[in-house]
């Protein structure tokens, strides 16, 4: 984010506060209930959005050293992410090319070679097949090149490892183009020089889109978060900007409107507001004063989502007992607050089945929710062409 944008966003919030107005879209919108309850709709989202668009799968700090690896899963795919001695990241299916066993069982570590625990076939970190026990007898004239690990398209950008979650894809990830204008904002955040300080993983019985929507408006703060963050935020005051298929939201604290009485040179948006970056797929970044909460979503079913909540902190914040306790405390506050939204998401998912409403209503100050769903619809249509 450049300085001019930062000043403009702060002035926008102050102007809305002076007018005693929320940030308003032109009209009320509706969202069909089937978007959240249909298994067929969910399967189509997985086939289109989540196999055609980049998803953040890990943070670069989780593979800090040459030879480092992490294993994870997304959309049912077992994934092995590696960093070679030159620092280049690769992504493979974590599946033996002999008989299909899980190749690497550890969650993280550092290796130059990966050996299958079933028959001992081994691959280098670049995916090349290296050792086949009793190869001469059992597999004469084996074409090693055809049995390299199955690659998944991957790119490292802005501190994250991004993949196309489809081993059949030959896509090349142009992250600058996909992030569109968010590329500049992500440069400003400098998440390449952050690390994961603490992580929690939660399974929430709600559709993934309901959980995204929960963060895109401040209309609910005064009621849903009255025991946690409500006192620190104005009632129903926020703005959003569409950046390609993505959204940047500004959630001002009560202190931001007082900036009208201070010199612009002293204005800092991170000090007096939370920023929320919502990408089209599975990542939301909640930017706070001295850290960023990365909300990573893995949709498991139309009514089940696995969330990984990670506090990302600057590399300059050295790990010691006091600082580690500080980050754990901040993480606990974030999780407790977000859990209030997740609990509501689960209640909404259950309530959808009662048939009370044919659609959700998005008020004029909930326009970001409609634009997020429109971006999902557009991605599905692009994939169908």
C-alpha positions as CSV (number, residue, x, y, z in Angstrom):
1,X,0.0,0.0,0.0
2,X,1.4,3.4,-1.0
3,X,1.2,6.4,1.3
4,X,-1.4,8.1,-0.8
5,X,-3.7,5.1,-0.5
6,X,-3.2,4.9,3.2
7,X,-4.1,8.6,3.6
8,X,-7.1,8.2,1.3
9,X,-8.5,5.3,3.3
10,X,-8.1,7.1,6.6
11,X,-9.9,10.2,5.2
12,X,-12.7,7.9,3.9
13,X,-13.3,6.5,7.3
14,X,-13.2,9.9,9.0
15,X,-15.6,11.3,6.4
16,X,-18.1,8.4,7.0
17,X,-17.9,9.0,10.8
18,X,-18.5,12.7,10.3
19,X,-21.5,11.9,8.2
20,X,-22.7,9.3,10.7
21,X,-23.0,6.9,7.7
22,X,-21.9,3.4,6.9
23,X,-20.1,2.7,3.7
24,X,-23.1,1.9,1.4
25,X,-23.5,0.0,-1.9
26,X,-26.3,1.0,-4.3
27,X,-28.7,-1.8,-3.5
28,X,-29.6,-4.8,-1.3
29,X,-28.4,-8.1,-2.7
30,X,-29.5,-11.7,-2.2
31,X,-27.5,-14.9,-1.9
32,X,-29.3,-18.2,-2.7
33,X,-29.2,-20.7,0.2
34,X,-28.1,-23.5,-2.2
35,X,-24.7,-21.8,-2.3
36,X,-24.1,-23.1,1.2
37,X,-26.2,-26.3,1.4
38,X,-25.8,-28.1,-1.9
39,X,-23.2,-30.9,-2.1
40,X,-23.4,-30.6,-5.9
41,X,-22.6,-26.9,-5.8
42,X,-19.7,-27.6,-3.4
43,X,-18.3,-30.3,-5.7
44,X,-18.4,-27.8,-8.6
45,X,-16.6,-25.2,-6.5
46,X,-13.9,-27.7,-5.8
47,X,-13.6,-28.8,-9.4
48,X,-13.4,-25.2,-10.7
49,X,-12.3,-22.6,-8.2
50,X,-10.1,-24.8,-6.1
51,X,-8.4,-26.6,-9.0
52,X,-7.9,-23.6,-11.3
53,X,-7.0,-20.8,-8.9
54,X,-3.9,-20.5,-6.7
55,X,-4.2,-21.5,-3.1
56,X,-1.8,-20.6,-0.3
57,X,-0.6,-23.9,1.1
58,X,2.3,-23.0,3.5
59,X,4.3,-20.0,4.7
60,X,7.8,-19.8,3.4
61,X,9.2,-19.7,6.9
62,X,8.0,-23.2,7.3
63,X,10.7,-24.2,4.8
64,X,13.4,-21.8,6.1
65,X,16.5,-23.9,5.2
66,X,17.7,-25.7,2.1
67,X,16.4,-29.3,2.3
68,X,13.4,-28.4,4.4
69,X,10.1,-29.9,3.7
70,X,6.5,-29.9,4.9
71,X,3.7,-32.3,4.2
72,X,0.1,-31.3,4.1
73,X,-3.2,-31.9,2.3
74,X,-5.6,-29.9,0.4
75,X,-8.7,-30.9,-1.5
76,X,-7.9,-34.5,-0.7
77,X,-4.5,-34.3,-2.2
78,X,-1.5,-35.4,-0.1
79,X,1.2,-32.8,-0.8
80,X,5.0,-32.7,-0.2
81,X,6.5,-29.3,-0.4
82,X,10.3,-29.1,-0.6
83,X,13.1,-26.5,-0.8
84,X,16.2,-27.5,-2.6
85,X,19.8,-26.5,-2.0
86,X,19.4,-23.5,-4.3
87,X,16.4,-22.3,-2.3
88,X,13.8,-23.2,-5.0
89,X,10.5,-24.6,-3.8
90,X,8.8,-27.6,-5.4
91,X,5.5,-29.3,-4.8
92,X,4.7,-33.0,-5.4
93,X,2.0,-35.5,-4.5
94,X,3.2,-37.2,-1.4
95,X,2.6,-40.6,-3.0
96,X,5.0,-43.3,-3.9
97,X,5.2,-43.9,-7.6
98,X,5.5,-47.7,-7.1
99,X,2.5,-48.8,-5.2
100,X,0.9,-45.6,-3.9
101,X,1.9,-45.6,-0.3
102,X,2.4,-42.2,1.5
103,X,6.0,-41.3,0.8
104,X,6.8,-39.0,3.7
105,X,5.0,-39.5,7.0
106,X,6.6,-36.6,8.9
107,X,4.8,-33.2,9.0
108,X,8.1,-31.3,8.7
109,X,11.8,-31.9,8.6
110,X,14.9,-31.6,6.5
111,X,16.0,-34.2,4.0
112,X,17.8,-34.6,0.7
113,X,16.1,-37.9,0.0
114,X,12.6,-39.3,0.5
115,X,12.3,-43.1,0.9
116,X,9.0,-44.9,0.8
117,X,8.3,-46.9,4.0
118,X,6.8,-49.8,2.0
119,X,9.5,-51.0,-0.4
120,X,12.2,-48.5,0.0
121,X,12.0,-46.7,-3.3
122,X,13.7,-43.3,-3.0
123,X,13.5,-39.9,-4.6
124,X,15.6,-36.8,-4.5
125,X,14.2,-33.6,-3.2
126,X,13.8,-32.4,-6.8
127,X,11.4,-35.4,-7.4
128,X,13.8,-37.5,-9.4
129,X,13.6,-41.3,-8.8
130,X,17.0,-42.3,-7.4
131,X,17.0,-45.8,-5.8
132,X,14.9,-48.9,-6.6
133,X,15.8,-51.9,-4.5
134,X,16.4,-55.0,-6.6
135,X,15.8,-52.9,-9.7
136,X,17.8,-55.1,-12.1
137,X,15.8,-58.2,-11.3
138,X,12.4,-56.8,-10.7
139,X,12.2,-53.8,-12.9
140,X,14.5,-54.3,-15.9
141,X,14.7,-51.2,-18.2
142,X,12.6,-49.1,-15.8
143,X,12.3,-45.6,-17.1
144,X,13.2,-43.5,-14.1
145,X,12.0,-40.3,-15.7
146,X,8.4,-41.6,-16.0
147,X,8.3,-42.5,-12.3
148,X,9.5,-39.2,-10.9
149,X,7.2,-37.7,-8.2
150,X,4.0,-36.2,-9.6
151,X,4.5,-32.4,-9.7
152,X,1.9,-29.8,-8.7
153,X,2.2,-26.2,-10.1
154,X,3.8,-24.1,-7.4
155,X,5.1,-20.5,-6.9
156,X,6.6,-18.7,-3.9
157,X,5.4,-15.1,-3.6
158,X,5.0,-12.6,-0.7
159,X,6.1,-15.1,1.9
160,X,3.6,-17.8,0.9
161,X,3.8,-21.1,-1.1
162,X,1.0,-21.1,-3.6
163,X,-0.1,-24.1,-5.6
164,X,-2.7,-25.1,-8.2
165,X,-4.3,-28.1,-6.4
166,X,-4.4,-30.3,-9.5
167,X,-1.6,-32.7,-10.5
168,X,-3.0,-32.8,-14.0
169,X,-2.6,-29.0,-14.4
170,X,0.2,-27.6,-16.5
171,X,-0.6,-24.0,-15.4
172,X,2.2,-21.5,-14.7
173,X,1.5,-19.4,-11.7
174,X,1.8,-15.6,-12.4
175,X,1.1,-14.5,-8.9
176,X,1.6,-10.8,-9.6
177,X,-1.2,-11.0,-12.3
178,X,-3.5,-13.1,-10.1
179,X,-3.1,-10.8,-7.0
180,X,-3.7,-7.8,-9.3
181,X,-3.4,-4.7,-7.2
182,X,-2.9,-6.7,-4.0
183,X,0.6,-7.3,-5.1
184,X,1.6,-3.8,-4.0
185,X,-0.2,-4.1,-0.7
186,X,1.4,-7.5,0.0
187,X,4.8,-5.9,-0.7
188,X,4.0,-3.3,1.9
189,X,3.2,-6.0,4.4
190,X,6.6,-7.6,3.7
191,X,5.4,-11.1,4.8
192,X,8.5,-12.6,3.2
193,X,10.3,-11.4,6.4
194,X,7.8,-12.9,8.8
195,X,7.6,-16.3,10.5
196,X,4.8,-18.4,12.0
197,X,4.9,-17.9,15.7
198,X,1.9,-20.0,16.8
199,X,-0.9,-22.0,15.0
200,X,-4.3,-23.4,15.9
201,X,-6.3,-25.7,13.7
202,X,-10.1,-25.9,14.0
203,X,-12.9,-27.9,12.2
204,X,-16.0,-25.8,11.8
205,X,-19.3,-27.3,10.7
206,X,-20.1,-24.6,8.2
207,X,-19.7,-23.9,4.5
208,X,-16.4,-22.1,3.8
209,X,-18.1,-19.1,2.2
210,X,-20.2,-18.4,5.4
211,X,-16.9,-18.2,7.3
212,X,-15.4,-15.8,4.8
213,X,-18.5,-13.6,4.9
214,X,-18.3,-13.4,8.7
215,X,-15.2,-11.2,8.4
216,X,-16.4,-8.9,5.6
217,X,-18.6,-6.5,7.6
218,X,-18.6,-4.7,10.9
219,X,-22.4,-4.7,11.2
220,X,-22.2,-7.6,13.7
221,X,-19.5,-6.3,15.9
222,X,-21.6,-4.5,18.4
223,X,-23.8,-7.6,19.0
224,X,-21.8,-10.7,18.3
225,X,-18.6,-9.4,19.8
226,X,-20.0,-7.4,22.7
227,X,-17.9,-9.3,25.3
228,X,-14.6,-9.2,23.3
229,X,-13.7,-6.5,20.7
230,X,-16.9,-4.4,20.4
231,X,-15.7,-1.7,22.7
232,X,-12.7,-1.0,20.5
233,X,-14.5,-0.6,17.2
234,X,-17.2,1.9,16.1
235,X,-20.6,0.5,15.4
236,X,-21.1,-0.7,11.8
237,X,-18.2,1.4,10.4
238,X,-15.9,-0.1,7.7
239,X,-15.0,0.2,4.1
240,X,-13.9,-2.2,1.4
241,X,-12.2,-2.1,-2.0
242,X,-12.5,-4.7,-4.8
243,X,-9.0,-5.5,-6.2
244,X,-9.5,-7.9,-9.0
245,X,-11.4,-10.9,-7.5
246,X,-10.0,-10.0,-4.1
247,X,-11.1,-7.6,-1.3
248,X,-9.3,-5.2,1.0
249,X,-11.5,-4.2,4.0
250,X,-10.7,-1.5,6.6
251,X,-12.0,-2.1,10.1
252,X,-11.3,1.1,12.0
253,X,-10.7,1.2,15.7
254,X,-12.4,3.9,17.8
255,X,-9.2,5.9,17.8
256,X,-9.0,6.3,14.0
257,X,-11.7,9.1,13.8
258,X,-9.7,11.2,16.3
259,X,-6.9,11.4,13.7
260,X,-8.8,14.3,12.1
261,X,-7.2,16.5,14.9
262,X,-3.6,15.3,14.2
263,X,-1.2,16.0,11.4
264,X,-1.5,13.7,8.4
265,X,2.2,13.0,8.6
266,X,1.5,11.1,11.9
267,X,-1.3,9.0,10.5
268,X,-0.6,5.2,10.4
269,X,-3.5,3.0,9.4
270,X,-2.2,-0.2,11.1
271,X,-2.0,1.6,14.4
272,X,-5.7,2.7,14.3
273,X,-7.4,0.1,12.1
274,X,-7.4,-3.6,11.3
275,X,-7.0,-4.5,7.6
276,X,-8.5,-7.6,6.2
277,X,-7.3,-9.0,2.9
278,X,-9.6,-11.7,1.4
279,X,-8.3,-13.6,-1.6
280,X,-10.6,-15.4,-3.9
281,X,-9.7,-18.8,-2.6
282,X,-8.5,-19.9,0.8
283,X,-6.6,-17.1,2.4
284,X,-7.6,-14.1,4.6
285,X,-5.0,-11.9,6.2
286,X,-6.1,-10.0,9.3
287,X,-3.5,-7.2,9.6
288,X,-3.0,-5.9,13.1
289,X,-0.6,-3.4,14.7
290,X,2.4,-5.7,15.1
291,X,1.4,-9.0,13.5
292,X,-0.8,-10.6,10.9
293,X,-3.3,-13.4,11.5
294,X,-3.3,-15.8,8.5
295,X,-6.7,-17.6,8.2
296,X,-6.2,-20.6,5.9
297,X,-9.3,-22.5,4.9
298,X,-9.5,-26.0,3.6
299,X,-13.1,-26.8,2.5
300,X,-13.8,-30.4,3.3
301,X,-17.5,-30.6,2.6
302,X,-20.4,-28.3,1.9
303,X,-20.9,-28.0,5.6
304,X,-17.4,-28.6,7.0
305,X,-14.3,-26.4,6.8
306,X,-10.9,-26.9,8.4
307,X,-9.3,-23.6,9.5
308,X,-5.7,-23.0,10.2
309,X,-5.1,-19.8,12.2
310,X,-1.5,-18.7,12.3
311,X,0.0,-15.6,13.9
312,X,2.7,-14.3,11.5
313,X,5.3,-12.0,13.2
314,X,8.3,-10.1,11.8
315,X,11.6,-11.8,11.7
316,X,13.0,-8.9,13.7
317,X,10.8,-9.9,16.6
318,X,13.3,-12.4,18.1
319,X,12.0,-15.5,19.7
320,X,12.4,-15.5,23.5
321,X,10.2,-16.4,26.5
322,X,8.6,-13.0,26.8
323,X,7.9,-12.5,23.1
324,X,6.7,-16.0,22.6
325,X,4.2,-15.5,25.5
326,X,3.1,-12.2,23.9
327,X,2.4,-13.9,20.6
328,X,0.5,-16.7,22.3
329,X,-1.6,-14.2,24.2
330,X,-2.4,-12.3,20.9
331,X,-3.3,-15.6,19.2
332,X,-5.6,-16.6,22.0
333,X,-7.4,-13.3,21.7
334,X,-7.8,-13.7,18.0
335,X,-9.0,-17.3,18.2
336,X,-11.5,-16.4,21.0
337,X,-12.9,-13.6,18.9
338,X,-13.0,-15.5,15.6
339,X,-14.6,-18.5,17.5
340,X,-17.6,-16.3,18.1
341,X,-18.0,-15.9,14.3
342,X,-17.4,-19.6,13.8
343,X,-20.0,-20.6,16.3
344,X,-22.5,-18.3,14.5
345,X,-21.4,-19.9,11.2
346,X,-22.3,-23.3,12.6
347,X,-25.7,-22.1,13.8
348,X,-26.4,-20.5,10.4
349,X,-25.5,-23.7,8.6
350,X,-27.9,-25.7,10.8
351,X,-30.6,-23.0,10.4
352,X,-30.3,-23.1,6.6
353,X,-31.8,-26.6,6.6
354,X,-35.0,-25.3,8.3
355,X,-36.1,-23.6,5.1
356,X,-36.9,-20.3,6.8
357,X,-35.3,-18.2,4.0
358,X,-35.0,-18.7,0.2
359,X,-31.9,-16.5,0.3
360,X,-29.6,-14.4,2.5
361,X,-30.1,-10.7,2.4
362,X,-27.0,-8.5,2.2
363,X,-27.7,-4.9,3.2
364,X,-26.2,-1.9,1.5
365,X,-23.5,-1.9,4.2
366,X,-22.8,-5.6,3.6
367,X,-21.8,-5.1,-0.1
368,X,-18.4,-6.9,0.3
369,X,-20.2,-10.2,0.9
370,X,-22.1,-9.9,-2.4
371,X,-18.9,-9.0,-4.3
372,X,-17.1,-11.9,-2.8
373,X,-19.8,-14.3,-3.9
374,X,-19.8,-12.7,-7.3
375,X,-16.1,-13.3,-7.6
376,X,-16.6,-17.0,-6.8
377,X,-19.4,-17.2,-9.4
378,X,-17.2,-15.6,-12.0
379,X,-14.3,-18.0,-11.3
380,X,-16.6,-20.9,-11.8
381,X,-17.8,-19.5,-15.1
382,X,-14.3,-19.0,-16.3
383,X,-13.4,-22.6,-15.5
384,X,-16.5,-23.8,-17.4
385,X,-15.5,-22.0,-20.6
